[in-house]
Amino acid sequence: MSDPGFTPPAIDFRTAPERYRHWRLTVDGHVAWLGLAVDEQGGLMPGYELKLNSYDLGVDIELYDAVQRLRFEHPEVGCVIMHSAHERVFCAGANIRMLGRASHAHKVNFCKFTNETRNSIEDASAHSGQIYICAVRGSCAGGGYELALACEEIILADDGASSVSLPEVPLLAVLPGTGGLTRLVDKRHVRRDRADFFCTTEEGVRGQRALDWKLVDALVPASAFLADVGTRAQALAARSDRPGASTGVHLAPLARELREDGLRYSQLDVTLDRALGLATFDVHAPRTAPDSLASALAQGAAFWPLALARELDDALLHLRFNEEYVGTWVFRSSGDATAVLAIDDLLDANSDHWFIREVLLYWTRVLKRIEVSARSLFALIEPGSCFAGSLLELVLAADQSFMLDGSRDDAALPPATVALHAHNFGRYPMVTGSGRVAARFSADPAAVAQLERAIGRALDARESARLGLVTFTPDDIDWEHEVRIALEARAGFSPDALSGMEANLRFTGGETLESKIFARLSAWQNWIFQRPNAVGPSGALPLYGSGKRARFERGRV
């Protein structure tokens, strides 16, 4: 395995509204307006201009930040209007020059992150009472229409020019990269023959046909467009359960220390071993739990579950984009398991409060981001670990887990234990919609029932193995040897084969819109992004805009 060595990160996912270059966020009572106004010269990397409101990763980093802040900082907002600051174009989609210059890994990770951002928009509409609608004036193409598809309603200006399109297949020889195909037929229920035509025509669809084909939800004359959109938004906000009079929780700047050997946060350390391609996540539990909802609210962004979720989120994205050769992620923990369970009890008792609801939903999204990352996942449970309740989800998400049986001769810590909480039984669903315990024992409901009876008990290694919660339980004599062999073996396998194997084994049972996008669509796009028809010297992507026609290899694979 080649080791590229340490280089300063090119991409930082931390931002704030005062630093936005591409989005304008304004809040008017119970409605927020999120306007796309891309700075053409504001590309994340040199070498391309972001014309026609096209976007690169930098634009979506700001969008993700805005979505998060609206959820936590603006409980009064019940509806968000996505719109363009330009009258003649909504969004031209992902910037083609950027895609043409980007590495394969960057393209794939870019598509994954943009789709996760669109998932967070859908999650806000479905679970947070913060409904997103999209106001489309002008051309809405490719990734621009995929952004609209993430909203609950799409309102199209009836001006003879405004249109929606997914032209990736005819123009670029690739697929819509952020779930467009799946959302078209699974979410909007567009008829398959119409969807086929729509996805193979460059000019798109406008006006009454767009409405008749369910590509949009409403047509509004240009003269009354903004007023009508505002009225619709007010009506949706009035139906929301968001607390209009509450004060939001400010997401203070995330403190992070970047070192050559990893990352340091307040609740999390990440240590890198680039020679082995390994990142070790050390999660720190709090010493005590807040004694009430009021205490949790007073802590704000420092409330431990929220602070940890933000730090994990940032670390995951950093590693995805800036450490692509680090292919194995190992999760460890330290601290007081009783404090973790007490916080889970507090979350459970107040789950109908808007802030607690957002914390639970955020933790759900972070766990999903871990599982859909193309990385091998291991968990190490040792004396002093605190894998209980919500933190036990990291063990359940792992591809393999090791739990030390007994104590260590050189330490005074008691033997390792884990503990289940009611949260482990569906509170944090995977992309398939199933909880991790249910997915682990998909054909054995009796095993799930047995685990439910063990809620709250400290389970040692032997009982954890008997109940099926861990993979291996070596003792202190064998621990280092067995863990080392497992991690070294992982580093010796093909990363491509591992990514495919892990994605197939992690997600059992039925499918959802999310799982289809991350499994079926992402897998196909990953493959297509490496094919000469798309990215070769005569492929459609590098020749786009040159006046030359792509030359396709006509063999079907």
C-alpha positions as CSV (number, residue, x, y, z in Angstrom):
1,M,0.0,0.0,0.0
2,S,1.4,3.4,-0.9
3,D,1.6,6.0,1.9
4,P,1.1,9.5,0.6
5,G,2.3,11.0,3.9
6,F,0.7,13.8,5.8
7,T,-0.5,16.9,3.9
8,P,-2.5,19.8,5.3
9,P,-6.2,19.2,4.6
10,A,-7.5,20.9,1.5
11,I,-11.1,20.8,2.7
12,D,-12.6,22.2,5.9
13,F,-16.2,21.5,6.6
14,R,-16.5,24.1,9.3
15,T,-18.3,27.4,8.3
16,A,-20.9,29.9,9.5
17,P,-23.4,32.2,7.8
18,E,-21.1,35.2,8.1
19,R,-18.6,33.3,6.0
20,Y,-21.0,32.1,3.3
21,R,-20.1,33.0,-0.3
22,H,-22.9,31.2,-2.1
23,W,-26.0,31.3,0.0
24,R,-28.2,34.0,1.5
25,L,-30.1,33.0,4.6
26,T,-32.9,35.3,5.9
27,V,-35.5,34.5,8.5
28,D,-38.9,36.3,8.4
29,G,-41.0,35.1,11.3
30,H,-41.9,31.5,10.8
31,V,-40.5,31.3,7.3
32,A,-36.8,31.2,6.2
33,W,-35.6,32.1,2.7
34,L,-32.5,30.2,1.6
35,G,-31.3,31.8,-1.6
36,L,-28.7,30.4,-3.9
37,A,-26.4,33.1,-5.2
38,V,-23.2,31.3,-6.2
39,D,-20.1,33.4,-6.4
40,E,-18.6,32.4,-9.8
41,Q,-15.1,33.0,-8.5
42,G,-15.7,31.2,-5.3
43,G,-14.8,27.6,-6.3
44,L,-13.3,25.4,-3.6
45,M,-10.4,24.5,-5.9
46,P,-8.8,26.6,-8.7
47,G,-9.4,26.1,-12.4
48,Y,-13.1,26.5,-12.9
49,E,-15.8,29.1,-12.6
50,L,-19.2,28.4,-11.0
51,K,-21.4,29.9,-13.7
52,L,-25.2,29.7,-13.8
53,N,-25.5,28.9,-10.1
54,S,-23.6,25.6,-10.6
55,Y,-22.1,24.2,-7.5
56,D,-19.1,22.4,-6.2
57,L,-18.4,20.9,-2.7
58,G,-17.9,24.4,-1.2
59,V,-21.4,25.4,-2.1
60,D,-22.8,22.2,-0.5
61,I,-20.7,22.6,2.6
62,E,-22.5,25.9,3.2
63,L,-25.9,24.4,2.4
64,Y,-25.3,21.6,5.0
65,D,-24.3,24.2,7.6
66,A,-27.4,26.3,6.9
67,V,-29.7,23.2,7.2
68,Q,-28.1,22.3,10.5
69,R,-28.4,25.9,11.9
70,L,-32.0,26.2,10.8
71,R,-32.9,23.1,12.8
72,F,-31.0,24.1,16.0
73,E,-30.8,27.9,16.0
74,H,-34.3,28.7,14.6
75,P,-37.0,26.7,16.3
76,E,-39.5,29.3,15.2
77,V,-39.1,28.4,11.6
78,G,-41.7,26.0,10.3
79,C,-41.0,26.3,6.6
80,V,-37.9,27.0,4.5
81,I,-38.1,28.3,0.9
82,M,-35.2,27.2,-1.4
83,H,-34.9,29.7,-4.2
84,S,-32.4,31.4,-6.5
85,A,-31.2,34.9,-6.2
86,H,-31.0,35.0,-10.0
87,E,-34.3,35.3,-12.0
88,R,-33.3,33.4,-15.1
89,V,-31.6,30.4,-13.6
90,F,-32.3,28.4,-10.5
91,C,-29.3,26.0,-10.6
92,A,-27.3,24.4,-13.4
93,G,-26.3,21.5,-11.1
94,A,-22.8,20.3,-10.3
95,N,-20.1,22.2,-12.1
96,I,-18.9,20.2,-15.1
97,R,-15.5,21.7,-15.2
98,M,-15.0,20.8,-11.5
99,L,-16.1,17.2,-12.2
100,G,-13.8,17.0,-15.2
101,R,-10.8,18.0,-13.1
102,A,-11.7,16.1,-9.9
103,S,-10.2,12.7,-9.0
104,H,-12.4,9.7,-9.0
105,A,-12.4,9.6,-5.1
106,H,-13.4,13.3,-4.9
107,K,-16.3,12.8,-7.4
108,V,-17.7,9.9,-5.5
109,N,-17.3,11.5,-2.1
110,F,-18.8,14.7,-3.5
111,C,-21.9,12.9,-4.7
112,K,-22.2,11.0,-1.4
113,F,-22.0,14.2,0.7
114,T,-24.4,16.2,-1.5
115,N,-26.9,13.4,-1.2
116,E,-26.5,13.2,2.6
117,T,-27.2,16.9,2.7
118,R,-30.4,16.4,0.6
119,N,-31.3,13.6,3.0
120,S,-30.9,16.0,5.9
121,I,-33.4,18.3,4.2
122,E,-35.9,15.5,3.8
123,D,-35.3,14.5,7.4
124,A,-36.1,18.0,8.5
125,S,-39.3,18.0,6.6
126,A,-40.3,14.5,7.8
127,H,-39.3,14.6,11.4
128,S,-38.5,18.2,12.5
129,G,-41.6,20.1,11.4
130,Q,-39.4,22.3,9.3
131,I,-40.9,21.8,5.8
132,Y,-38.8,22.6,2.7
133,I,-40.3,23.9,-0.5
134,C,-38.5,24.9,-3.7
135,A,-39.3,27.9,-5.8
136,V,-38.0,27.4,-9.3
137,R,-37.6,30.2,-11.8
138,G,-35.4,29.7,-14.8
139,S,-33.5,26.6,-15.7
140,C,-33.4,23.9,-13.0
141,A,-31.0,21.2,-14.3
142,G,-29.2,18.1,-13.1
143,G,-28.1,18.6,-9.5
144,G,-30.3,21.7,-9.3
145,Y,-33.4,19.6,-9.9
146,E,-32.1,17.0,-7.5
147,L,-31.9,19.8,-4.9
148,A,-35.5,20.6,-5.7
149,L,-36.5,16.9,-5.4
150,A,-35.3,16.9,-1.8
151,C,-38.0,19.4,-1.0
152,E,-41.6,18.5,-0.1
153,E,-43.0,20.8,-2.8
154,I,-41.6,22.2,-6.0
155,I,-43.3,25.3,-7.4
156,L,-42.5,26.2,-11.0
157,A,-42.8,29.6,-12.6
158,D,-45.3,29.4,-15.5
159,D,-43.4,31.8,-17.7
160,G,-42.6,29.7,-20.8
161,A,-38.9,29.5,-20.0
162,S,-38.6,27.9,-16.6
163,S,-37.9,24.2,-16.8
164,V,-36.7,21.1,-14.9
165,S,-34.3,18.5,-16.3
166,L,-32.0,15.6,-15.5
167,P,-29.7,15.7,-18.6
168,E,-26.7,13.7,-17.2
169,V,-27.2,10.7,-19.5
170,P,-27.4,12.5,-22.9
171,L,-24.9,15.2,-22.0
172,L,-22.3,13.7,-19.7
173,A,-22.7,9.9,-20.0
174,V,-23.1,9.7,-16.2
175,L,-26.1,9.4,-13.9
176,P,-27.7,12.1,-11.7
177,G,-25.3,11.9,-8.8
178,T,-27.4,12.7,-5.8
179,G,-30.5,10.4,-5.9
180,G,-32.4,12.0,-8.8
181,L,-33.4,8.8,-10.5
182,T,-34.6,7.2,-7.3
183,R,-36.5,10.2,-6.0
184,L,-38.1,10.6,-9.4
185,V,-39.9,7.2,-9.3
186,D,-39.9,6.3,-5.6
187,K,-40.7,9.6,-4.1
188,R,-42.6,11.5,-6.7
189,H,-44.0,8.4,-8.4
190,V,-43.4,9.6,-11.9
191,R,-44.4,6.9,-14.4
192,R,-41.4,4.9,-15.6
193,D,-41.9,5.6,-19.3
194,R,-42.2,9.3,-18.6
195,A,-39.2,9.2,-16.4
196,D,-37.2,7.4,-19.1
197,F,-38.0,10.2,-21.6
198,F,-37.4,12.9,-19.1
199,C,-33.9,11.5,-18.2
200,T,-32.9,11.2,-21.9
201,T,-33.8,14.6,-23.2
202,E,-31.4,17.5,-22.8
203,E,-33.9,20.4,-22.9
204,G,-36.0,19.2,-20.0
205,V,-39.7,19.8,-19.4
206,R,-41.6,23.0,-18.6
207,G,-45.1,24.3,-17.9
208,Q,-48.2,22.1,-17.9
209,R,-46.4,18.9,-18.9
210,A,-44.1,19.3,-15.9
211,L,-47.1,19.5,-13.6
212,D,-49.1,16.7,-15.4
213,W,-46.1,14.4,-15.1
214,K,-45.7,15.1,-11.4
215,L,-42.3,16.7,-11.9
216,V,-43.5,19.7,-10.0
217,D,-46.4,20.3,-7.6
218,A,-47.7,23.7,-8.8
219,L,-47.5,26.2,-11.6
220,V,-47.6,29.9,-10.7
221,P,-47.6,32.9,-13.1
222,A,-44.4,34.8,-13.0
223,S,-46.3,38.0,-12.0
224,A,-47.5,36.4,-8.7
225,F,-44.6,34.0,-8.2
226,L,-42.9,35.2,-5.0
227,A,-46.2,36.3,-3.3
228,D,-47.7,32.9,-4.0
229,V,-44.7,31.0,-2.7
230,G,-44.7,33.1,0.5
231,T,-48.4,32.4,1.0
232,R,-47.8,28.7,0.6
233,A,-44.9,28.8,3.0
234,Q,-46.9,30.6,5.7
235,A,-49.7,28.0,5.4
236,L,-47.2,25.1,5.9
237,A,-45.5,26.9,8.8
238,A,-48.8,27.3,10.5
239,R,-49.2,23.5,10.5
240,S,-45.8,22.9,12.0
241,D,-45.2,21.8,15.6
242,R,-42.1,23.9,15.8
243,P,-42.2,26.1,19.0
244,G,-42.6,29.6,17.6
245,A,-41.7,31.4,20.8
246,S,-38.6,29.3,21.8
247,T,-35.0,30.5,21.8
248,G,-32.7,28.5,19.6
249,V,-29.4,26.9,20.5
250,H,-26.4,28.6,18.9
251,L,-24.0,26.2,17.2
252,A,-20.8,27.9,18.3
253,P,-17.6,27.4,16.2
254,L,-16.3,23.9,16.4
255,A,-13.0,23.8,18.2
256,R,-10.6,21.3,16.5
257,E,-6.8,20.8,16.8
258,L,-5.3,19.3,13.7
259,R,-2.1,17.4,14.2
260,E,0.1,15.3,12.0
261,D,-1.1,12.2,13.7
262,G,-4.8,13.1,13.9
263,L,-7.5,15.3,15.3
264,R,-8.3,16.5,18.8
265,Y,-11.8,17.7,19.9
266,S,-13.3,18.2,23.3
267,Q,-15.2,14.9,23.4
268,L,-13.2,13.0,20.7
269,D,-9.7,12.2,19.7
270,V,-8.8,10.6,16.3
271,T,-5.4,9.1,16.0
272,L,-4.0,8.1,12.5
273,D,-1.7,5.3,11.6
274,R,-1.1,5.9,7.9
275,A,1.3,3.0,7.6
276,L,-1.5,0.7,8.5
277,G,-4.3,2.8,7.0
278,L,-5.9,3.1,10.4
279,A,-7.9,5.8,12.2
280,T,-8.8,5.2,15.9
281,F,-11.7,7.2,17.3
282,D,-11.5,7.6,21.1
283,V,-14.9,8.8,22.4
284,H,-14.9,10.4,25.8
285,A,-18.1,10.1,28.0
286,P,-19.0,12.9,30.4
287,R,-18.4,12.4,34.1
288,T,-22.0,13.4,35.0
289,A,-25.3,13.8,33.3
290,P,-27.6,16.9,33.4
291,D,-30.3,16.5,36.0
292,S,-33.0,18.0,34.0
293,L,-34.1,19.3,30.6
294,A,-33.5,22.8,31.7
295,S,-29.9,21.9,32.5
296,A,-29.4,20.4,29.1
297,L,-30.8,23.5,27.4
298,A,-28.6,25.7,29.5
299,Q,-25.6,23.8,28.2
300,G,-26.7,24.4,24.6
301,A,-24.1,23.2,22.0
302,A,-22.0,21.9,24.8
303,F,-24.6,19.4,25.8
304,W,-22.6,16.2,25.4
305,P,-24.7,14.2,22.8
306,L,-24.8,17.3,20.6
307,A,-21.2,18.2,21.1
308,L,-20.1,14.6,20.3
309,A,-22.4,14.4,17.3
310,R,-20.9,17.6,15.8
311,E,-17.3,16.4,16.4
312,L,-17.9,13.0,15.0
313,D,-19.6,14.5,12.0
314,D,-16.7,16.8,11.3
315,A,-14.1,14.0,11.8
316,L,-15.9,11.6,9.5
317,L,-16.1,14.2,6.7
318,H,-12.5,15.2,7.2
319,L,-11.3,11.6,6.9
320,R,-13.5,10.9,3.9
321,F,-12.1,13.7,1.8
322,N,-8.6,14.3,3.2
323,E,-7.4,10.8,4.3
324,E,-8.7,8.5,1.5
325,Y,-5.8,6.0,2.2
326,V,-7.0,5.5,5.8
327,G,-9.4,2.7,5.1
328,T,-10.1,1.2,8.6
329,W,-11.9,3.1,11.4
330,V,-11.7,1.7,14.9
331,F,-14.0,3.0,17.7
332,R,-13.0,3.0,21.3
333,S,-14.5,4.7,24.3
334,S,-13.7,5.7,27.8
335,G,-15.7,7.1,30.8
336,D,-18.7,6.4,32.9
337,A,-21.3,4.2,31.3
338,T,-23.8,5.2,34.0
339,A,-23.5,8.8,32.9
340,V,-24.2,7.8,29.3
341,L,-27.3,5.8,30.3
342,A,-28.5,8.7,32.4
343,I,-28.2,11.0,29.4
344,D,-30.1,8.5,27.3
345,D,-32.9,8.4,30.0
346,L,-33.0,12.2,29.8
347,L,-33.3,12.1,26.1
348,D,-36.0,9.5,26.2
349,A,-38.1,11.3,28.8
350,N,-38.0,14.5,26.8
351,S,-38.0,13.2,23.2
352,D,-41.0,15.4,22.3
353,H,-39.1,18.6,23.1
354,W,-37.9,20.3,19.9
355,F,-34.2,20.5,21.0
356,I,-34.0,16.9,22.3
357,R,-35.7,15.7,19.1
358,E,-33.1,17.5,17.0
359,V,-30.2,16.0,19.1
360,L,-31.7,12.5,18.6
361,L,-32.2,13.1,14.9
362,Y,-28.6,14.4,14.5
363,W,-27.2,11.3,16.2
364,T,-29.2,9.2,13.8
365,R,-27.7,11.0,10.8
366,V,-24.2,10.7,12.1
367,L,-24.5,7.0,12.6
368,K,-25.9,6.7,9.1
369,R,-22.9,8.6,7.8
370,I,-20.6,6.2,9.5
371,E,-22.2,3.2,7.9
372,V,-22.4,4.5,4.4
373,S,-18.8,5.5,4.4
374,A,-16.5,3.2,2.4
375,R,-14.4,2.2,5.4
376,S,-14.0,-0.9,7.4
377,L,-15.5,-0.5,10.9
378,F,-14.2,-2.1,14.0
379,A,-15.0,-1.6,17.7
380,L,-12.7,-2.4,20.6
381,I,-14.3,-2.9,24.0
382,E,-11.8,-2.8,26.9
383,P,-11.7,-2.2,30.6
384,G,-12.7,1.5,31.1
385,S,-14.9,1.5,28.0
386,C,-18.4,3.0,28.1
387,F,-20.2,1.4,25.2
388,A,-23.7,1.8,26.7
389,G,-27.0,2.9,25.2
390,S,-26.4,5.4,22.4
391,L,-22.6,4.7,22.3
392,L,-23.4,1.0,22.0
393,E,-24.7,1.8,18.5
394,L,-21.1,2.3,17.4
395,V,-20.4,-1.4,18.3
396,L,-23.6,-2.5,16.6
397,A,-22.5,-0.5,13.5
398,A,-19.1,-2.1,13.3
399,D,-18.2,-4.9,10.9
400,Q,-16.4,-6.7,13.7
401,S,-16.1,-6.1,17.4
402,F,-13.6,-7.3,20.0
403,M,-14.4,-7.4,23.7
404,L,-11.7,-8.2,26.2
405,D,-12.7,-11.0,28.5
406,G,-11.7,-10.2,32.1
407,S,-9.4,-7.5,33.4
408,R,-5.8,-6.6,32.6
409,D,-3.0,-7.5,34.9
410,D,-1.4,-4.1,34.7
411,A,-4.5,-2.0,35.4
412,A,-6.9,-1.5,38.3
413,L,-10.0,-1.1,36.0
414,P,-12.8,-3.7,36.3
415,P,-13.6,-6.0,33.4
416,A,-15.2,-4.5,30.3
417,T,-19.0,-4.4,30.1
418,V,-21.6,-3.1,27.7
419,A,-25.2,-2.0,28.5
420,L,-28.3,-1.9,26.4
421,H,-30.9,0.9,26.5
422,A,-34.3,1.2,25.0
423,H,-32.6,3.5,22.4
424,N,-30.9,0.5,20.9
425,F,-34.2,-0.9,19.7
426,G,-35.1,1.4,16.8
427,R,-34.5,5.0,18.1
428,Y,-31.6,5.4,15.6
429,P,-32.7,3.7,12.4
430,M,-30.3,2.8,9.7
431,V,-30.8,3.8,6.0
432,T,-32.9,0.7,5.7
433,G,-35.3,2.0,8.3
434,S,-34.4,-0.8,10.7
435,G,-32.7,-0.5,14.1
436,R,-29.3,-2.1,14.4
437,V,-30.3,-4.7,16.9
438,A,-33.2,-5.8,14.7
439,A,-30.9,-5.8,11.6
440,R,-28.4,-7.9,13.5
441,F,-31.0,-10.6,14.3
442,S,-33.3,-10.1,11.3
443,A,-34.4,-13.7,11.3
444,D,-34.4,-14.3,15.0
445,P,-37.0,-12.2,16.9
446,A,-36.5,-14.4,20.0
447,A,-32.9,-13.1,20.1
448,V,-34.2,-9.5,20.0
449,A,-36.6,-10.2,22.8
450,Q,-33.9,-11.8,24.9
451,L,-31.8,-8.6,24.5
452,E,-34.7,-6.4,25.5
453,R,-34.9,-8.3,28.8
454,A,-31.2,-7.4,29.3
455,I,-31.8,-3.6,29.1
456,G,-29.9,-1.7,31.8
457,R,-27.7,-4.6,32.9
458,A,-23.9,-4.5,32.7
459,L,-23.0,-7.4,30.4
460,D,-19.6,-8.8,30.5
461,A,-17.7,-10.3,27.6
462,R,-19.1,-13.8,28.0
463,E,-22.7,-12.7,28.3
464,S,-22.2,-10.2,25.5
465,A,-20.9,-13.0,23.2
466,R,-23.7,-15.3,24.3
467,L,-26.3,-12.6,23.4
468,G,-24.6,-12.0,20.0
469,L,-23.6,-8.4,20.7
470,V,-19.9,-8.9,20.0
471,T,-17.8,-10.9,17.5
472,F,-14.7,-12.0,19.5
473,T,-13.8,-12.1,23.2
474,P,-10.1,-12.7,23.6
475,D,-8.5,-12.5,27.1
476,D,-5.6,-10.3,28.1
477,I,-3.0,-12.8,26.9
478,D,-4.4,-13.0,23.3
479,W,-5.9,-9.5,23.0
480,E,-3.1,-7.5,21.3
481,H,-2.2,-10.4,19.0
482,E,-5.8,-11.0,17.8
483,V,-6.6,-7.4,17.3
484,R,-3.3,-6.7,15.5
485,I,-3.9,-9.7,13.2
486,A,-7.4,-8.6,12.3
487,L,-6.4,-5.0,11.5
488,E,-3.3,-6.0,9.6
489,A,-5.3,-8.5,7.5
490,R,-7.8,-5.7,6.7
491,A,-5.0,-3.5,5.4
492,G,-3.9,-6.3,3.0
493,F,-7.2,-6.7,1.2
494,S,-8.3,-4.9,-1.9
495,P,-10.1,-1.6,-0.8
496,D,-12.5,-2.0,-3.8
497,A,-13.5,-5.5,-2.8
498,L,-13.9,-4.5,0.9
499,S,-16.1,-1.5,0.0
500,G,-18.4,-3.8,-2.1
501,M,-18.4,-6.5,0.5
502,E,-19.2,-4.2,3.5
503,A,-22.0,-2.4,1.7
504,N,-23.7,-5.7,0.9
505,L,-23.3,-7.2,4.4
506,R,-24.2,-4.1,6.5
507,F,-27.7,-3.5,5.3
508,T,-30.0,-6.5,5.7
509,G,-33.7,-6.8,5.1
510,G,-35.9,-4.4,3.1
511,E,-35.0,-1.3,1.2
512,T,-35.9,2.4,1.5
513,L,-35.4,5.3,-0.8
514,E,-32.2,6.1,1.2
515,S,-30.8,2.6,1.0
516,K,-31.5,2.4,-2.8
517,I,-29.6,5.6,-3.4
518,F,-26.6,4.7,-1.3
519,A,-26.5,1.0,-2.5
520,R,-27.8,0.7,-6.0
521,L,-27.4,4.2,-7.4
522,S,-24.1,5.1,-5.8
523,A,-22.6,1.8,-6.8
524,W,-23.6,2.3,-10.4
525,Q,-22.3,5.9,-10.4
526,N,-19.0,4.8,-8.8
527,W,-18.5,2.3,-11.7
528,I,-19.6,4.8,-14.4
529,F,-17.2,7.4,-13.1
530,Q,-14.4,5.0,-14.1
531,R,-15.6,4.1,-17.5
532,P,-14.0,5.6,-20.7
533,N,-17.4,6.6,-22.0
534,A,-17.7,9.0,-19.2
535,V,-14.2,10.1,-18.2
536,G,-11.8,8.7,-20.9
537,P,-10.0,11.0,-23.4
538,S,-13.0,10.8,-25.8
539,G,-15.6,10.6,-23.0
540,A,-18.5,12.9,-22.6
541,L,-17.4,14.5,-19.3
542,P,-14.0,15.9,-20.4
543,L,-15.3,16.9,-23.8
544,Y,-18.3,18.8,-22.5
545,G,-18.4,22.3,-23.8
546,S,-15.5,21.7,-26.3
547,G,-17.7,21.4,-29.4
548,K,-16.5,17.8,-29.9
549,R,-18.7,14.8,-29.7
550,A,-17.9,12.0,-27.4
551,R,-17.0,8.6,-28.9
552,F,-18.6,5.8,-27.0
553,E,-17.5,2.2,-26.8
554,R,-20.8,0.5,-27.7
555,G,-20.4,-2.8,-25.9
556,R,-22.9,-3.3,-23.1
557,V,-21.4,-4.5,-19.8
